[in-house]
């Protein structure tokens, strides 16, 4: 029997949003497309692109899945447990399992965001989404205070937070948008920078969301994981490989890798590359990466010993 395909690539010009079916008057002005889900072989990831037209709304509902979001454009209002928050581009947040929430957009501007569900929503059988019948999101909203522990399920990726040079000096006590710690630190290696956005510190238990940036020459050698990953390209272009297939990813493209898919990235351009990435389920405490080169080295050592 042929091996199941363990990855999925969808180019930006192939993505068409459409109004969801079967929701009646519970939504107005919503267009959506599931980019990664059970239809591509995923069981842990439901990743979608959403657009809410000017004056649009999504009535109050909740999910039996864990959900996070990342705002791409506009200033949508999300109402969580009756509190309305006005969001902005580069802001993200967590919607824990079973938490009622609703969406609304400004009367004169469309809003777009990326949406992540873990595990992947069902294609049939019992529902994953439940409508509460409460009033939809209002417009009397406040900007989330990222430093306030009462709004700890939100995060804002501020300007310069992916720049290593900006982190070499101390900051004033009132400067950070979030308290500095190892959990919020910028991880850099091999020309790659990683900034966690949604993870256990925000209360997520089923998935993570983070920003990845490759400098020119940045490389992630072939490897795989005991989890699924999704990548939404935001800036630049990067050469990628998945189970022997090679392709180039550009802004708006989607790439998904399943458990055991051997993949790699190479920034051969002269510009930085940035994408939003999710992992589901959350990585284990150890052995979340399996690099081919480590096991190739072991195989070579064993061959040498056995050939003596």
C-alpha contacts under 8 A as a table, 3 or more apart, distances in Angstrom:
res1	aa1	res2	aa2	distance
5	X	8	X	7.94
6	X	41	X	7.50
6	X	243	X	7.93
6	X	257	X	6.01
6	X	258	X	4.98
6	X	259	X	7.21
6	X	260	X	7.42
6	X	261	X	5.50
7	X	242	X	6.87
7	X	255	X	7.38
7	X	256	X	5.36
7	X	257	X	4.39
7	X	258	X	5.85
7	X	261	X	6.76
8	X	40	X	6.72
8	X	254	X	7.91
8	X	255	X	5.72
8	X	256	X	5.05
8	X	257	X	6.66
9	X	253	X	7.50
9	X	254	X	5.67
9	X	255	X	4.58
9	X	256	X	6.52
10	X	14	X	6.65
10	X	15	X	7.43
10	X	35	X	7.70
10	X	253	X	5.85
10	X	254	X	5.07
10	X	255	X	6.56
11	X	14	X	5.43
11	X	15	X	7.01
11	X	249	X	7.87
11	X	252	X	7.03
11	X	253	X	4.50
11	X	254	X	6.35
12	X	15	X	5.51
12	X	251	X	7.24
12	X	252	X	4.65
12	X	253	X	4.61
12	X	254	X	7.35
13	X	16	X	7.90
15	X	33	X	7.52
16	X	33	X	6.95
17	X	31	X	5.37
17	X	32	X	4.93
17	X	33	X	5.13
17	X	49	X	7.76
17	X	50	X	7.64
17	X	51	X	7.82
18	X	30	X	7.98
18	X	31	X	4.70
18	X	32	X	5.47
18	X	33	X	6.63
19	X	29	X	7.61
19	X	30	X	5.78
19	X	31	X	4.31
19	X	32	X	6.19
20	X	23	X	6.85
20	X	30	X	7.35
20	X	31	X	6.56
20	X	32	X	6.59
21	X	24	X	7.61
23	X	26	X	5.69
23	X	27	X	6.66
24	X	27	X	6.89
25	X	28	X	6.68
26	X	58	X	6.30
26	X	59	X	5.42
27	X	30	X	6.42
27	X	56	X	7.56
27	X	57	X	5.63
27	X	58	X	4.48
27	X	59	X	6.10
28	X	56	X	5.07
28	X	57	X	5.24
28	X	58	X	6.56
29	X	52	X	5.49
29	X	53	X	4.85
29	X	54	X	7.46
29	X	55	X	7.48
29	X	56	X	4.59
29	X	57	X	6.66
30	X	50	X	7.26
30	X	51	X	5.87
30	X	52	X	4.58
30	X	53	X	6.41
30	X	56	X	6.67
30	X	57	X	7.17
30	X	58	X	7.35
31	X	50	X	5.94
31	X	51	X	5.18
31	X	52	X	6.35
32	X	48	X	6.93
32	X	49	X	5.73
32	X	50	X	4.46
32	X	51	X	6.24
33	X	48	X	5.49
33	X	49	X	5.47
33	X	50	X	6.69
34	X	37	X	6.75
34	X	46	X	7.04
34	X	47	X	5.91
34	X	48	X	4.20
34	X	49	X	6.61
35	X	46	X	7.66
35	X	47	X	5.61
35	X	48	X	5.17
35	X	49	X	7.13
35	X	254	X	7.36
36	X	39	X	7.37
36	X	40	X	6.32
36	X	42	X	6.94
36	X	45	X	6.54
36	X	46	X	5.44
36	X	47	X	4.91
36	X	48	X	6.85
36	X	230	X	7.82
36	X	256	X	7.09
37	X	40	X	5.79
37	X	41	X	6.76
37	X	42	X	5.12
37	X	43	X	6.90
37	X	44	X	7.95
37	X	45	X	5.75
37	X	46	X	4.59
37	X	47	X	6.59
37	X	120	X	5.55
37	X	121	X	7.18
38	X	41	X	4.91
38	X	42	X	4.71
38	X	43	X	5.78
38	X	45	X	7.96
38	X	46	X	7.66
38	X	120	X	6.40
38	X	121	X	7.55
38	X	122	X	7.39
38	X	123	X	7.10
39	X	42	X	7.23
42	X	45	X	5.85
42	X	46	X	7.74
42	X	120	X	6.78
42	X	228	X	7.75
42	X	258	X	6.83
43	X	119	X	6.28
43	X	120	X	5.21
44	X	118	X	5.47
44	X	119	X	4.01
44	X	120	X	4.84
44	X	228	X	6.88
44	X	280	X	5.71
44	X	281	X	6.45
45	X	116	X	7.12
45	X	117	X	6.01
45	X	118	X	5.29
45	X	119	X	5.39
45	X	120	X	4.45
45	X	121	X	7.97
45	X	228	X	7.13
45	X	230	X	7.91
45	X	280	X	6.32
46	X	115	X	7.98
46	X	116	X	5.65
46	X	117	X	4.65
46	X	118	X	6.24
46	X	119	X	6.69
46	X	120	X	4.28
46	X	121	X	6.13
47	X	114	X	7.37
47	X	115	X	5.70
47	X	116	X	4.56
47	X	117	X	6.27
47	X	230	X	7.76
48	X	114	X	5.85
48	X	115	X	5.08
48	X	116	X	6.48
49	X	112	X	7.45
49	X	113	X	6.15
49	X	114	X	4.76
49	X	115	X	6.25
50	X	112	X	5.55
50	X	113	X	5.38
50	X	114	X	6.13
50	X	115	X	7.13
51	X	110	X	6.97
51	X	111	X	5.69
51	X	112	X	4.32
51	X	113	X	6.62
52	X	56	X	5.61
52	X	57	X	7.10
52	X	104	X	7.54
52	X	105	X	6.36
52	X	110	X	5.62
52	X	111	X	5.26
52	X	112	X	6.34
53	X	56	X	5.13
53	X	105	X	6.86
53	X	109	X	6.95
53	X	110	X	4.45
53	X	111	X	6.63
54	X	105	X	5.69
54	X	106	X	5.52
54	X	107	X	4.87
54	X	108	X	5.15
54	X	109	X	4.58
54	X	110	X	4.56
54	X	111	X	7.47
55	X	104	X	7.04
55	X	105	X	5.31
55	X	106	X	5.35
55	X	107	X	4.09
55	X	108	X	6.84
55	X	109	X	7.58
55	X	110	X	7.89
56	X	104	X	5.70
56	X	105	X	5.42
56	X	106	X	7.66
56	X	107	X	7.73
57	X	102	X	7.66
57	X	103	X	5.48
57	X	104	X	4.21
57	X	105	X	6.46
57	X	136	X	7.09
57	X	137	X	7.20
58	X	102	X	5.54
58	X	103	X	4.89
58	X	104	X	6.32
58	X	136	X	6.72
58	X	137	X	7.55
59	X	101	X	7.90
59	X	102	X	5.18
59	X	103	X	6.77
59	X	131	X	7.57
59	X	133	X	7.62
59	X	134	X	7.45
59	X	135	X	6.82
59	X	136	X	4.39
59	X	137	X	6.78
60	X	100	X	6.16
60	X	101	X	5.16
60	X	102	X	4.37
60	X	103	X	7.75
60	X	131	X	6.17
60	X	132	X	5.97
60	X	133	X	6.60
60	X	134	X	5.79
60	X	135	X	6.70
60	X	136	X	5.54
60	X	137	X	7.24
61	X	100	X	5.23
61	X	101	X	5.64
61	X	102	X	6.45
61	X	129	X	6.82
61	X	130	X	5.45
61	X	131	X	4.23
61	X	132	X	5.45
61	X	133	X	7.82
62	X	97	X	7.58
62	X	98	X	5.34
62	X	99	X	5.57
62	X	100	X	4.58
62	X	101	X	6.32
62	X	129	X	5.75
62	X	130	X	5.36
62	X	131	X	6.60
62	X	132	X	7.61
63	X	66	X	7.15
63	X	67	X	7.91
63	X	97	X	6.00
63	X	98	X	5.40
63	X	99	X	7.29
63	X	100	X	7.94
63	X	128	X	5.51
63	X	129	X	4.54
63	X	130	X	6.27
64	X	97	X	5.46
64	X	98	X	5.77
64	X	128	X	5.21
64	X	129	X	6.58
65	X	96	X	7.79
65	X	97	X	5.37
65	X	98	X	7.63
65	X	117	X	6.00
65	X	118	X	5.54
65	X	119	X	6.10
65	X	120	X	7.85
65	X	121	X	7.23
65	X	128	X	6.77
66	X	94	X	7.90
66	X	95	X	6.38
66	X	96	X	5.13
66	X	97	X	4.70
66	X	117	X	5.54
66	X	118	X	5.21
66	X	119	X	7.26
66	X	204	X	7.54
66	X	206	X	6.64
66	X	207	X	7.84
67	X	94	X	6.06
67	X	95	X	4.99
67	X	96	X	6.27
67	X	97	X	7.27
67	X	115	X	7.03
67	X	116	X	5.39
67	X	117	X	4.49
67	X	118	X	6.50
68	X	92	X	7.21
68	X	93	X	5.55
68	X	94	X	4.38
68	X	95	X	5.63
68	X	115	X	5.90
68	X	116	X	5.19
68	X	117	X	6.77
68	X	198	X	7.42
68	X	209	X	7.86
69	X	92	X	5.29
69	X	93	X	5.61
69	X	94	X	6.76
69	X	113	X	6.58
69	X	114	X	5.46
69	X	115	X	4.55
69	X	116	X	6.20
70	X	89	X	7.80
70	X	90	X	6.55
70	X	91	X	5.89
70	X	92	X	4.25
70	X	93	X	6.92
70	X	113	X	5.47
70	X	114	X	5.14
70	X	115	X	6.73
71	X	74	X	7.69
71	X	87	X	7.44
71	X	88	X	6.49
71	X	89	X	4.87
71	X	90	X	5.63
71	X	91	X	5.63
71	X	92	X	6.17
71	X	111	X	7.92
71	X	112	X	6.25
71	X	113	X	4.22
71	X	114	X	6.42
72	X	89	X	5.08
72	X	90	X	6.43
72	X	111	X	7.65
72	X	112	X	5.45
72	X	113	X	4.98
72	X	114	X	7.15
73	X	88	X	7.12
73	X	89	X	5.18
73	X	110	X	7.78
73	X	111	X	5.38
73	X	112	X	5.18
73	X	113	X	6.91
74	X	88	X	6.37
74	X	89	X	6.59
74	X	105	X	7.99
74	X	109	X	6.51
74	X	110	X	5.97
74	X	111	X	4.20
74	X	112	X	6.52
75	X	86	X	6.19
75	X	87	X	5.13
75	X	88	X	4.76
75	X	89	X	7.11
75	X	105	X	6.92
75	X	106	X	7.08
75	X	111	X	6.17
76	X	86	X	5.90
76	X	87	X	5.55
76	X	88	X	7.14
76	X	103	X	6.97
76	X	104	X	5.85
76	X	105	X	4.69
76	X	106	X	6.75
76	X	111	X	5.72
77	X	84	X	6.41
77	X	85	X	5.43
77	X	86	X	4.42
77	X	87	X	6.06
77	X	103	X	5.66
77	X	104	X	5.13
77	X	105	X	6.12
77	X	137	X	7.09
77	X	138	X	7.62
77	X	139	X	6.92
77	X	141	X	6.87
78	X	84	X	5.73
78	X	85	X	5.43
78	X	86	X	6.60
78	X	87	X	7.45
78	X	101	X	6.79
78	X	102	X	5.65
78	X	103	X	4.67
78	X	104	X	6.62
78	X	137	X	6.70
79	X	82	X	5.80
79	X	83	X	5.23
79	X	84	X	4.08
79	X	85	X	6.14
79	X	101	X	5.23
79	X	102	X	5.10
79	X	103	X	6.38
79	X	137	X	5.40
79	X	138	X	7.44
80	X	83	X	5.27
80	X	84	X	6.44
80	X	99	X	7.24
80	X	100	X	6.06
80	X	101	X	4.46
80	X	102	X	6.86
81	X	99	X	6.93
81	X	100	X	5.68
81	X	101	X	6.29
82	X	101	X	7.79
83	X	141	X	7.70
84	X	137	X	6.93
84	X	138	X	6.73
84	X	139	X	7.42
84	X	140	X	6.78
84	X	141	X	4.64
84	X	142	X	6.55
85	X	141	X	4.80
85	X	142	X	4.89
85	X	143	X	5.52
85	X	144	X	5.98
86	X	141	X	5.42
86	X	142	X	5.58
86	X	143	X	5.09
86	X	144	X	7.15
87	X	91	X	6.45
87	X	143	X	6.45
87	X	144	X	7.37
88	X	91	X	5.77
90	X	156	X	6.16
90	X	157	X	5.77
90	X	158	X	7.67
91	X	154	X	7.42
91	X	155	X	5.90
91	X	156	X	4.42
91	X	157	X	6.37
92	X	154	X	5.86
92	X	155	X	5.34
92	X	156	X	6.28
92	X	197	X	7.32
92	X	198	X	7.69
93	X	153	X	5.44
93	X	154	X	4.11
93	X	155	X	5.78
93	X	197	X	7.97
93	X	198	X	6.62
94	X	153	X	5.20
94	X	154	X	6.48
94	X	198	X	6.67
94	X	202	X	7.05
94	X	203	X	7.62
94	X	204	X	6.96
95	X	99	X	6.39
95	X	101	X	7.94
95	X	153	X	7.53
96	X	99	X	5.75
96	X	203	X	7.51
96	X	204	X	6.94
100	X	132	X	7.71
101	X	137	X	7.99
102	X	136	X	6.00
102	X	137	X	5.24
103	X	136	X	7.34
103	X	137	X	5.56
104	X	136	X	7.78
104	X	137	X	5.69
104	X	138	X	7.12
104	X	139	X	7.57
105	X	109	X	7.00
105	X	110	X	6.50
105	X	111	X	6.23
106	X	109	X	5.41
106	X	110	X	7.08
106	X	139	X	7.95
116	X	278	X	7.88
117	X	120	X	6.04
117	X	121	X	7.08
118	X	121	X	7.53
118	X	206	X	6.01
118	X	207	X	6.33
118	X	280	X	6.65
118	X	281	X	7.43
119	X	206	X	7.38
119	X	280	X	7.53
119	X	281	X	7.79
121	X	128	X	6.24
122	X	125	X	7.00
122	X	126	X	7.75
122	X	127	X	7.23
122	X	128	X	6.81
124	X	127	X	7.65
127	X	130	X	7.32
138	X	141	X	7.18
144	X	151	X	6.53
144	X	154	X	7.10
145	X	148	X	5.38
145	X	151	X	6.52
146	X	149	X	7.71
146	X	151	X	6.43
146	X	152	X	6.77
146	X	154	X	6.34
146	X	155	X	6.11
146	X	156	X	7.02
146	X	177	X	6.07
146	X	178	X	6.07
147	X	151	X	7.78
147	X	152	X	7.66
147	X	177	X	5.99
147	X	178	X	5.11
147	X	179	X	6.92
148	X	151	X	5.65
148	X	152	X	6.71
149	X	152	X	4.87
151	X	154	X	6.07
152	X	155	X	7.67
152	X	202	X	5.89
153	X	202	X	4.95
153	X	203	X	6.95
154	X	202	X	7.42
155	X	197	X	6.28
155	X	198	X	7.41
156	X	177	X	7.57
156	X	197	X	7.87
157	X	161	X	6.75
157	X	197	X	7.56
158	X	161	X	5.70
158	X	177	X	7.60
159	X	162	X	7.78
160	X	163	X	5.13
160	X	166	X	6.72
161	X	164	X	7.81
161	X	166	X	7.42
161	X	167	X	7.94
161	X	186	X	7.69
162	X	186	X	6.82
162	X	193	X	6.79
162	X	194	X	7.67
162	X	195	X	7.00
162	X	213	X	7.65
163	X	166	X	5.57
163	X	167	X	7.16
164	X	167	X	5.38
164	X	168	X	6.99
164	X	186	X	7.72
165	X	168	X	5.54
166	X	169	X	6.93
167	X	170	X	7.24
171	X	175	X	6.12
171	X	176	X	7.27
172	X	175	X	5.11
172	X	176	X	7.65
173	X	176	X	7.15
176	X	179	X	6.23
176	X	180	X	7.24
179	X	184	X	7.78
180	X	183	X	7.91
180	X	184	X	6.00
180	X	185	X	7.01
181	X	184	X	5.32
181	X	185	X	6.10
182	X	185	X	5.02
183	X	196	X	7.89
183	X	201	X	7.36
184	X	195	X	7.30
184	X	196	X	6.62
185	X	195	X	7.03
186	X	193	X	6.70
186	X	194	X	5.91
186	X	195	X	5.15
186	X	196	X	7.80
187	X	193	X	5.55
187	X	194	X	5.05
187	X	195	X	6.53
188	X	191	X	7.00
188	X	192	X	5.46
188	X	193	X	4.33
188	X	194	X	6.36
189	X	192	X	5.18
189	X	193	X	6.60
190	X	218	X	5.90
190	X	219	X	6.33
190	X	220	X	7.55
191	X	214	X	5.87
191	X	215	X	5.30
191	X	216	X	7.39
191	X	217	X	6.70
191	X	218	X	4.21
191	X	219	X	6.81
192	X	212	X	7.16
192	X	213	X	5.72
192	X	214	X	4.63
192	X	215	X	6.36
192	X	218	X	5.82
192	X	219	X	7.42
193	X	212	X	5.79
193	X	213	X	5.10
193	X	214	X	6.51
194	X	210	X	6.91
194	X	211	X	5.74
194	X	212	X	4.72
194	X	213	X	6.54
195	X	210	X	5.61
195	X	211	X	5.20
195	X	212	X	6.67
196	X	199	X	6.93
196	X	208	X	7.82
196	X	209	X	6.51
196	X	210	X	4.33
196	X	211	X	6.46
197	X	208	X	7.64
197	X	209	X	5.53
197	X	210	X	4.77
197	X	211	X	7.05
198	X	201	X	7.58
198	X	202	X	6.10
198	X	204	X	6.81
198	X	208	X	5.37
198	X	209	X	4.83
198	X	210	X	6.58
199	X	202	X	5.67
199	X	203	X	6.61
199	X	204	X	5.09
199	X	205	X	7.32
199	X	207	X	6.88
199	X	208	X	4.71
199	X	209	X	6.59
200	X	203	X	4.72
200	X	204	X	4.65
200	X	205	X	5.95
200	X	208	X	7.75
201	X	204	X	7.23
204	X	207	X	6.34
204	X	208	X	7.01
205	X	282	X	6.92
206	X	280	X	6.29
206	X	281	X	5.11
206	X	282	X	5.68
207	X	278	X	7.04
207	X	279	X	5.56
207	X	280	X	4.44
207	X	281	X	4.98
207	X	282	X	4.73
208	X	278	X	5.47
208	X	279	X	5.27
208	X	280	X	6.68
208	X	281	X	7.84
208	X	282	X	6.11
209	X	276	X	7.30
209	X	277	X	5.74
209	X	278	X	4.39
209	X	279	X	6.65
210	X	276	X	6.00
210	X	277	X	5.40
210	X	278	X	6.38
211	X	274	X	7.24
211	X	275	X	6.05
211	X	276	X	4.78
211	X	277	X	6.10
212	X	274	X	5.58
212	X	275	X	5.42
212	X	276	X	6.29
212	X	277	X	6.95
213	X	272	X	6.81
213	X	273	X	5.46
213	X	274	X	4.34
213	X	275	X	6.65
214	X	217	X	7.74
214	X	218	X	5.21
214	X	219	X	7.70
214	X	267	X	6.65
214	X	272	X	5.53
214	X	273	X	4.97
214	X	274	X	6.42
215	X	218	X	5.25
215	X	267	X	7.14
215	X	271	X	6.80
215	X	272	X	4.63
215	X	273	X	6.60
216	X	267	X	5.60
216	X	268	X	6.36
216	X	269	X	5.86
216	X	270	X	5.21
216	X	271	X	5.65
216	X	272	X	5.78
216	X	273	X	7.97
217	X	266	X	6.98
217	X	267	X	5.25
217	X	268	X	5.73
217	X	269	X	7.43
217	X	270	X	7.98
218	X	266	X	6.15
218	X	267	X	5.34
218	X	268	X	7.86
219	X	264	X	7.69
219	X	265	X	5.68
219	X	266	X	4.68
219	X	267	X	6.42
220	X	264	X	5.42
220	X	265	X	5.12
220	X	266	X	6.63
221	X	263	X	7.86
221	X	264	X	5.23
221	X	265	X	6.84
221	X	291	X	7.15
221	X	292	X	7.91
221	X	293	X	7.97
222	X	241	X	7.99
222	X	262	X	5.99
222	X	263	X	5.18
222	X	264	X	4.51
222	X	265	X	7.87
222	X	291	X	6.06
222	X	292	X	5.87
222	X	293	X	7.64
223	X	261	X	7.91
223	X	262	X	5.11
223	X	263	X	5.63
223	X	264	X	6.56
223	X	289	X	6.62
223	X	290	X	5.29
223	X	291	X	4.17
223	X	292	X	5.56
224	X	259	X	7.15
224	X	260	X	5.31
224	X	261	X	5.51
224	X	262	X	4.70
224	X	263	X	6.33
224	X	289	X	6.04
224	X	290	X	5.34
224	X	291	X	6.70
225	X	228	X	7.26
225	X	259	X	5.76
225	X	260	X	5.82
225	X	261	X	7.43
225	X	288	X	5.56
225	X	289	X	5.17
225	X	290	X	6.18
226	X	259	X	5.14
226	X	260	X	6.49
226	X	283	X	7.74
226	X	288	X	6.20
226	X	289	X	7.73
227	X	258	X	6.67
227	X	259	X	4.99
227	X	260	X	7.94
227	X	279	X	6.69
227	X	280	X	5.77
227	X	281	X	5.92
227	X	282	X	7.53
227	X	283	X	6.94
227	X	288	X	7.81
228	X	256	X	7.40
228	X	257	X	5.72
228	X	258	X	4.62
228	X	259	X	5.51
228	X	279	X	5.61
228	X	280	X	5.31
228	X	281	X	7.08
229	X	256	X	5.70
229	X	257	X	5.32
229	X	258	X	6.71
229	X	277	X	6.88
229	X	278	X	5.50
229	X	279	X	4.62
229	X	280	X	6.63
230	X	254	X	7.30
230	X	255	X	5.79
230	X	256	X	4.38
230	X	257	X	6.55
230	X	277	X	5.48
230	X	278	X	5.22
230	X	279	X	6.75
231	X	254	X	5.76
231	X	255	X	5.12
231	X	256	X	6.31
231	X	275	X	6.28
231	X	276	X	5.71
231	X	277	X	4.54
231	X	278	X	6.78
232	X	251	X	7.72
232	X	252	X	6.42
232	X	253	X	6.02
232	X	254	X	4.89
232	X	255	X	6.73
232	X	275	X	5.46
232	X	276	X	5.18
232	X	277	X	6.44
233	X	236	X	7.92
233	X	249	X	6.98
233	X	250	X	5.99
233	X	251	X	4.61
233	X	252	X	5.27
233	X	253	X	5.47
233	X	254	X	6.60
233	X	274	X	6.50
233	X	275	X	4.36
233	X	276	X	6.53
234	X	250	X	7.60
234	X	251	X	4.73
234	X	252	X	6.23
234	X	273	X	7.79
234	X	274	X	5.58
234	X	275	X	4.95
234	X	276	X	7.07
235	X	250	X	7.11
235	X	251	X	5.35
235	X	272	X	7.58
235	X	273	X	5.40
235	X	274	X	4.99
235	X	275	X	6.73
236	X	250	X	6.17
236	X	251	X	6.57
236	X	271	X	6.59
236	X	272	X	6.12
236	X	273	X	4.48
236	X	274	X	6.63
237	X	248	X	6.70
237	X	249	X	5.46
237	X	250	X	4.58
237	X	251	X	7.11
237	X	267	X	7.34
237	X	269	X	7.31
237	X	273	X	5.97
238	X	248	X	5.64
238	X	249	X	5.40
238	X	250	X	6.93
238	X	265	X	6.69
238	X	266	X	5.97
238	X	267	X	4.93
238	X	268	X	6.99
238	X	269	X	7.47
238	X	273	X	6.68
239	X	246	X	7.29
239	X	247	X	5.95
239	X	248	X	4.43
239	X	249	X	6.38
239	X	265	X	5.78
239	X	266	X	5.14
239	X	267	X	6.22
239	X	268	X	7.20
240	X	246	X	5.79
240	X	247	X	5.50
240	X	248	X	5.88
240	X	249	X	7.03
240	X	263	X	7.18
240	X	264	X	5.62
240	X	265	X	4.55
240	X	266	X	6.35
241	X	244	X	6.19
241	X	245	X	5.48
241	X	246	X	4.46
241	X	247	X	6.45
241	X	262	X	7.88
241	X	263	X	5.14
241	X	264	X	5.15
241	X	265	X	6.59
242	X	245	X	5.24
242	X	246	X	6.63
242	X	257	X	7.74
242	X	261	X	6.57
242	X	262	X	5.63
242	X	263	X	4.29
242	X	264	X	6.82
243	X	261	X	6.05
243	X	262	X	5.15
243	X	263	X	6.31
249	X	253	X	6.02
249	X	254	X	7.88
250	X	253	X	5.67
257	X	261	X	5.85
257	X	263	X	7.70
258	X	261	X	5.60
267	X	272	X	7.85
267	X	273	X	7.25
269	X	272	X	7.72
279	X	282	X	6.11
279	X	283	X	7.32
280	X	283	X	7.45
283	X	286	X	7.91
283	X	288	X	5.64
284	X	287	X	6.86
284	X	288	X	5.83
285	X	288	X	7.38
287	X	290	X	6.72
290	X	294	X	7.86
291	X	294	X	5.66
291	X	295	X	7.11
292	X	295	X	5.48
292	X	296	X	5.92
293	X	296	X	4.89
293	X	297	X	5.99
294	X	297	X	5.21
294	X	298	X	6.55
295	X	298	X	4.94
295	X	299	X	6.15
296	X	299	X	5.07
296	X	300	X	6.16
297	X	300	X	5.10
297	X	301	X	6.26
298	X	301	X	5.12
298	X	302	X	6.20
299	X	302	X	5.15
299	X	303	X	6.11
300	X	303	X	5.07
300	X	304	X	6.21
301	X	304	X	5.15
301	X	305	X	6.26
302	X	305	X	5.09
302	X	306	X	6.03
303	X	306	X	5.16
303	X	307	X	6.03
304	X	307	X	5.24
304	X	308	X	6.63
305	X	308	X	5.60
